[in-house]
């Protein structure tokens, strides 16, 4: 990944880490209006993970060996 992409993703990773570390399960506890779209998406994904709406592989962007890499995975059970 190019360095510029890594730097632009840093706020999203930071807020996702904070959410996971503190066990924040309510979207209302995150200041969504102040976040960029990418950061907001990462925050919501972390919250969905804690609430059981998606699995660890989806959170970490891993594909199962049997999955077709061209098939999008949904963050829903």
N, C-alpha and C positions, 0 to 999 in steps of 0.2 A: 504494500500500500504506500503510495507517495506520502511524503512527510506532511504536505499541506492538508491531505485528507485526514491524517492522524491528528493533527492539531485541531481541525474543525470538529472532530468527534470527541475530543477530550471533555468538554462540558457534559455531554451526554453520559459518558462513562462515569464521570464523577458523581452525577446525581443518581445514576442507577446503583452505583456502589453504596451511596448513602442510604438509599431506599432499602436495599437488601440488608445492609448492616443493621439498620435501625428497625427493620420489620414494618415499614410503613405500608399499610394495606388500603388506605383510603386516598382516593384521588384528590379530595378536598384539602389534604394537608400539603400539597405541592403547589407552588405559585405558577400555574400553567401559563398565564398571560405573559409572564416575563421570560419564558423560554422560547428558543427557536423551535421550528418544526421538528428537526432531527433530535434535539435534546428532549423535547416533549415525548416523541415516539419511544425513545429509550427509557424514559421514566415510566411511561404507561406499560411498557413491556415488562419492566421489573415488578411493577405492582400486580400485573396480571399473573406473573409467575408466582408471586407470594400467595395470591388468591386461588391458585390451582387452575387457572385458565389456559396455561401453556406449560409444556415440559421443559426440562433443563436443556435438552438438545436444541430446542427452538430458541430459548433465551441466549444460548451461546452460538447460535447460527451454525449448528452442526447438522449434517444430513446423515441419516442412518444409511448403512451400506446398501440396503435394498431399495431405498428411495430413488426415484428418478430425479436427478438434479434440476430438471427443467420444470418440474411440478411444484408450484408454490405451496408452502405449508401454512395452514391457518393457526392462529394462536387461540384455538378454542377446543374444548373437549367434545 
